[in-house]
């Protein structure tokens, strides 16, 4: 009986330590400075400013445990700079659970590439 209680406690403790969110590795290969990058899942969002050409940034987007996310969804990225603004949807999550823990986002001059 003690083993069952110990194993249950152990599983609950370590499952609560798991990060609930997604890490985005953003790489600017556009040839210009980017003013800001906004990434959202519709419930929470993150912003990274002043992304230099050739630079990489790691951005963590949390899935807020205070909000019960129901249904499926995708992520949205908005890229702002002096000459243009771009917006794209990508990826997928289901009932507040991300299917991928990490995405690599390559921002190029005329396109945005996503890798899980």
C-alpha positions in Angstrom: 0.0 0.0 0.0 2.8 2.4 0.8 4.4 1.7 -2.5 1.2 2.7 -4.3 1.0 6.0 -2.3 4.7 6.7 -2.9 4.4 6.0 -6.7 1.3 8.1 -7.0 2.9 11.0 -5.1 6.0 10.7 -7.3 4.0 10.8 -10.5 1.9 13.8 -9.4 5.0 15.7 -8.3 6.9 15.3 -11.5 3.9 15.8 -13.8 3.4 19.2 -12.1 7.0 20.2 -13.0 6.5 19.7 -16.7 6.4 23.0 -18.5 3.1 23.7 -20.2 4.0 25.7 -23.3 6.0 25.8 -26.5 9.5 27.0 -27.2 10.1 28.9 -30.5 13.6 29.2 -31.9 13.3 32.3 -34.1 16.1 33.0 -36.6 16.2 36.2 -38.6 17.7 35.5 -42.0 15.8 38.3 -43.8 18.8 40.6 -44.4 17.2 43.4 -42.3 16.5 44.3 -38.7 13.1 43.2 -37.4 11.3 45.6 -35.1 9.3 42.9 -33.3 7.9 39.4 -33.5 4.6 38.6 -31.8 3.6 34.9 -31.3 0.2 34.0 -29.9 -2.0 30.9 -29.4 -5.1 33.1 -28.9 -5.0 32.8 -25.1 -1.5 34.1 -24.3 1.2 35.9 -26.4 4.8 36.8 -26.3 6.8 39.6 -28.0 10.5 39.8 -28.9 11.8 43.2 -30.0 14.8 44.3 -32.1 15.8 41.1 -33.7 19.0 41.7 -35.7 19.8 40.2 -39.0 21.5 36.8 -38.5 20.5 36.6 -34.9 18.6 33.8 -33.1 16.2 34.1 -30.2 14.5 31.5 -28.0 11.0 32.5 -27.1 8.7 30.5 -24.7 5.0 30.8 -25.1 3.2 29.5 -21.9 -0.2 27.9 -22.0 -1.8 29.6 -19.0 -3.1 27.0 -16.5 -5.6 29.6 -15.2 -7.5 29.5 -18.5 -9.3 26.3 -19.6 -8.5 26.0 -23.3 -11.2 24.0 -25.0 -11.0 22.9 -28.6 -8.2 23.0 -31.1 -6.2 25.9 -32.3 -3.1 27.1 -34.1 -0.3 29.6 -33.4 0.0 33.0 -35.1 3.1 34.9 -35.8 3.2 38.7 -36.7 6.4 40.2 -37.9 6.8 44.0 -37.8 9.5 46.1 -39.5 9.8 49.5 -41.1 9.1 48.4 -44.6 6.4 45.7 -44.1 4.3 43.7 -41.7 3.6 39.9 -42.1 1.2 37.5 -40.4 0.9 33.7 -40.7 -0.9 30.9 -38.9 1.0 27.7 -38.2 1.2 24.6 -36.0 -1.5 23.0 -33.9 -2.6 22.3 -30.4 -5.6 20.4 -29.0 -7.5 21.2 -25.7 -4.6 23.3 -24.5 -2.0 20.7 -25.1 0.7 21.5 -27.6 1.6 18.7 -30.0 5.1 19.9 -30.5 7.4 21.1 -27.7 9.5 23.2 -30.0 9.3 25.0 -33.3 12.1 26.5 -35.4 11.0 29.6 -37.3 13.2 30.9 -40.1 12.4 34.4 -41.2 13.6 35.0 -44.7 13.3 38.0 -47.0 10.1 36.8 -48.7 8.9 33.8 -46.7 8.6 32.3 -43.2 9.6 28.6 -42.7 8.4 26.5 -39.8 10.0 23.2 -38.6 8.8 21.1 -35.7 
